[in-house]
Amino acid sequence: MPNFTHLWIRNLYFAVRLIPNACYDTWRFFTYSGLNKSRHYQGEQAARITMAYHQLEKGLSFASPRPGFGGKTVTRLISAIEPFVSQYGFIPPATTAVGVLKSYIAFNELNDIDMSETKRSVEKLESFAARTEDCAGGVVSIDLMQLEQNRAAGFKHFFNSRYSIRHYSGGEIPDEHIIDATQTAQKTPSVCNRQSWKVHAFKNKSVMRQLLEIQSGNRGFGEQASAVLIITCDLTRFVHVGERFQPWIDGGMFSMSLCLAFHDLGYGTCCLNWSKEYGDDLALRKIAGIDPQEQVIMMLTVGTLPEHFQAARSIRRPLGEILQIHTEQETR
Ligand SMILES: Cc1cc2nc3c(=O)[nH]c(=O)nc-3n(C[C@H](O)[C@H](O)[C@H](O)COP(=O)(O)O)c2cc1C
């Protein structure tokens, strides 16, 4: 016979402990993220430039990019680069953004679209550059045969030959391949081996359409996918206040493994963010039939690859910005 008073006291104890932690998380996110309009972090400015050039790079990698697409994004991008460059110099991601703009101009000019205004802005930005070869960005052309060779050439080549794919050939994916990839991804490490993840796989076109519509970051390519996956984590498997973000960590690592497992099987994938507010979350749960205790981590399109296609280059940040090897003196 459970002791209800004891249970009630324990529940109250954890609820009370969650509140200051939730406030702490909210305060940290509000203070240091781009939500805080009274600060202008370099990181936020860099993120806004990256988000804008990524929109263009992504559009260029579609099966049939629409000439003249992204006019508003170009304006937003240029007006984000100018203050960044005058404050921090012509450094990444401004350099990458200029590379993307040049690819965008070249694509549109090939399609007889007047790009003179954008060209003038890019030339002005380029005049800040010490070396023009810094400006790499746009799309990379991929040949299926070459991709297969890279996949077989050891871990580094395998890893580097994975791209987010936004151009699928529309073939079918058998259930066995979804099972195979999921089984491979099960080798992902997780906190105390709790393996809280779950994969919801959808191949029905009408359901896929509804799921993709609510996600929205897949416009222009999602409908060509062979399957849409939703990766979730089961909250019932987390038992401490300190674990409140663990589902996203374990689920994120699992999702990466899943992408690599599909890459190994020869499919293209594109992670789709579930950075949503509660209304969309509730709507998705209803369409997909996801139990309330499951936390949605992300969605994933999986599709067959054409013989030749393009992928966004998605140039990585300079290593020096993301790797800090702490000296012994520093850590003492
Ligand atoms: C959690 C997550 C969410 C993402 N969401 C989207 C999305 O909604 N739409 C999209 O086209 N790409 C999305 N991406 C793909 C990223 O744009 C891509 O991973 C990034 O540009 C790096 O490129 P790469 O995957 O080709 O190396 C997402 C990636 C991650 C990891």
PDBQT file of the ligand as one rigid body, heavy atoms in Angstrom, charges set to zero:
ROOT
HETATM    1  C1  LIG A 401      18.809  20.072 -35.171  1.00  0.00    +0.000 C 
HETATM    2  C2  LIG A 401      18.925  20.475 -36.608  1.00  0.00    +0.000 A 
HETATM    3  C3  LIG A 401      17.859  21.088 -37.214  1.00  0.00    +0.000 A 
HETATM    4  C4  LIG A 401      17.911  21.433 -38.566  1.00  0.00    +0.000 A 
HETATM    5  N1  LIG A 401      16.819  21.972 -39.172  1.00  0.00    +0.000 NA
HETATM    6  C5  LIG A 401      16.813  22.187 -40.496  1.00  0.00    +0.000 A 
HETATM    7  C6  LIG A 401      15.632  22.622 -41.145  1.00  0.00    +0.000 A 
HETATM    8  O1  LIG A 401      14.597  22.830 -40.523  1.00  0.00    +0.000 OA
HETATM    9  N2  LIG A 401      15.674  22.783 -42.489  1.00  0.00    +0.000 N 
HETATM   10  C7  LIG A 401      16.809  22.525 -43.220  1.00  0.00    +0.000 A 
HETATM   11  O2  LIG A 401      16.762  22.669 -44.441  1.00  0.00    +0.000 OA
HETATM   12  N3  LIG A 401      17.957  22.126 -42.619  1.00  0.00    +0.000 NA
HETATM   13  C8  LIG A 401      17.978  21.934 -41.286  1.00  0.00    +0.000 A 
HETATM   14  N4  LIG A 401      19.115  21.469 -40.662  1.00  0.00    +0.000 N 
HETATM   15  C9  LIG A 401      20.306  21.167 -41.456  1.00  0.00    +0.000 C 
HETATM   16  C10 LIG A 401      21.399  22.213 -41.236  1.00  0.00    +0.000 C 
HETATM   17  O3  LIG A 401      21.102  23.354 -41.987  1.00  0.00    +0.000 OA
HETATM   18  C11 LIG A 401      22.752  21.610 -41.645  1.00  0.00    +0.000 C 
HETATM   19  O4  LIG A 401      23.025  20.518 -40.803  1.00  0.00    +0.000 OA
HETATM   20  C12 LIG A 401      23.903  22.592 -41.561  1.00  0.00    +0.000 C 
HETATM   21  O5  LIG A 401      23.744  23.630 -42.477  1.00  0.00    +0.000 OA
HETATM   22  C13 LIG A 401      25.239  21.896 -41.817  1.00  0.00    +0.000 C 
HETATM   23  O6  LIG A 401      25.249  21.322 -43.095  1.00  0.00    +0.000 OA
HETATM   24  P1  LIG A 401      25.524  19.772 -43.368  1.00  0.00    +0.000 P 
HETATM   25  O7  LIG A 401      24.486  18.993 -42.604  1.00  0.00    +0.000 OA
HETATM   26  O8  LIG A 401      25.377  19.603 -44.857  1.00  0.00    +0.000 OA
HETATM   27  O9  LIG A 401      26.897  19.437 -42.899  1.00  0.00    +0.000 OA
HETATM   28  C14 LIG A 401      19.089  21.171 -39.302  1.00  0.00    +0.000 A 
HETATM   29  C15 LIG A 401      20.174  20.568 -38.661  1.00  0.00    +0.000 A 
HETATM   30  C16 LIG A 401      20.097  20.221 -37.335  1.00  0.00    +0.000 A 
HETATM   31  C17 LIG A 401      21.272  19.531 -36.681  1.00  0.00    +0.000 C 
ENDROOT
TORSDOF 0
